[in-house]
Structure formats: structure tokens, C-alpha cells
Amino acid sequence: NDLDFAQLQLSYTYVLAPESGVVSKKNIQLGQVVQPSQSLCAIVTENRWIVANFKETQLAKMKVGQSVTIEADAFKGSISAKVESFSEATGSKFSLLPPDNASGNFVKVVQRIPVRIELDKTNELYRRLKPGMSIYVKVNLNS
């Protein structure tokens, strides 16, 4: 019937975010028509983590679960954390334009490996961290 059809059409007007958080960048204006898979906004989630790019030569003694100390330029104090995982490839493999060394350049370049670091959520500084901040990461290799 018409009521069911109208309710179905109304349900299409709601856009639900895949995760809770705060809208940080809005790409849509009132009255604008949107297409499927169009980016409407950027959401900063409640969950925060750090991806540190270590040189491949620094990874020899690093392992999952090691303790980490985080310091940010933006404020005094530190946050405890731990190594959560290592990327399966170097950062250059995921870049938009990966380097092509077939041009006769045989200089060895030390690559960087992204390492995901899980932060201590109970630390008062945890909520003050924002995406894109400059962070100093110290991994305790003895833990």
C-alpha cells in the first residue's frame, strides 16, 4: 500500500555512520543529491592508535606486545602503549606512486615498515591525542 511505500522511501533518507565518533570534515551541503559510495564526511572515532614508521633495520629486536612510551609535541607527559602489529609490506608498496628502481639506480634505500601501536586508554592524555599530531615513540626492547 501507499503508506508502506512512503515509509520505505523515508528509510532511504537516513545515512548511518559505520562507527561512532565526531564529524571532522563535512563534504556535503543541505539539499545536495548524493550518489552511492560518495564520501559525505570524515569521522574521527573514539578509538585512537598510532602507526609509527620504523626503519627496517630497527625491527630486529621488536616484537608484538613490547611496551612503548609515547610523547606528543602538543603537551607534557607520556602515554604507555604496546606494539600491536607490524604491516605486511613497506610503506612505499602502498604509496600512490611506488618507486621504480629499474632505471639503473642500484643504491640500497632503507625502507620503513608501519607498526601499529595500541595506546593505554586509561591515561588522561589519551583523549587529547588528535589525528596527525607529531608523536615520539620509544619501544622498550627489554620487555
N, C-alpha and C positions, 0 to 999 in steps of 0.2 A: 504494500500500500504506500501512499504518498508520505505518511509520517515516517515509516521505516527508511524510505529512500532519503528523506531530508536529514534524518539522524545519521545515516551513513555518510552523506555528503559533509555534514558538520564535523564528523570524526576525522575527516581528511584535513581539516584546517588546523589541527593540533600537531605541533612538531615537538617531539620529546627528545631530550638530550640523552646520549648513551651513558653518561655518568654525571653525578652531581658536582658542582663547582661554581666558579664565578666567571661570568662573561667578561673577557678581557679585550676583545676586538669584535665589533659588530660590522658585518658586511652587507647588511640588508636595511632597507628603508620601508616605512609604513606604506602599504599599497603595492609594493613591488611583487611581481609574479616570480615564483621560484621554480626551478627545474629539479628533477630528481638528481641526487648526489651533489647538488650545488652547496658550496660552503656558505653557511649563514653567519657563523661566529666562531671565535676561538674560546675554549673553556679551559680555565686553569683549575685543575682538580684539587681536591683536598689532600690527596696523596702526593708527597714530594719525594724525589730521589735525585741522585747526581750521576751523570755519566762523565767519568774522567778519562781523558785520552792519554794513556801511558805509552812511552816508547816500548817497542818490543823487547829491547834489552833490559827493561826494568821489570819484566814479568817473571823472570826465572824463579824467584822465591815467593811470588804472590800466589795465594790460593783462596778459594771461596771460604767465607767465614772469618777471615782475618779482621782484627779490629782496625778501625780507621778514625782519625781525628780530622774534623772539618773546621776551617776558619774562613769567614767571609770578610771581604773588604768593608762591607756596609756596617758592621757592628763588632763590638768587642766580645770575646768569649769564643767557646768552641762547642761543637756538637759531636757526640760519639756516633759512630756508624760502623758498618761492616761491609766487606766485599760480598756482593750478592751473586754476580755472574760476569763472565767475560764474553765479549762479542765473538761470533764465529768467523769474522773477517775483519780486515783492517778498515780504517775509516775511508781510505782512498778507494776501496772497492765499492763503497756506497755513494761516492761523490757523483755529482751531476755529470762532470767531465773527468773520468778517471785518466790518470797519466798514461801516455803511450810511449814506452821507452824503446820502441823499435827503430828510433831514428839515429842509432849509433851512440847514444848516451849510456855508458855502462857504469856510471858512478852509482855505488850502492847507497840507497837512501833508507835510513831507519824509519820504519813505519810506525804508526800509532794505532793502538788497539783500544777501542772503547770498553771501559769497565764500569758496570752498574754498581752503585753504592747505595745501600739501604740506610736511611737515617733513623736515629732514635727519636721516636715521636713524642716521648715524654719530656724532652728538653724544651725549655721555654723559648729558645731561639728557633725552633723548628718552624713555627708558624710565620716567622719573619722572613724566611727564605723565599725568594721570588725567582721565577724562571729567568735565566740569562745573567744572573749575578756572577761576579768573579769569586771563585772559591779556591782555597788552598787545601789540598788533600795530602795527608800523611798516612801511609799504611804502616802499621806495626808488623814487621816481618817476623817477629818472635812470637806472635800469638797464634 
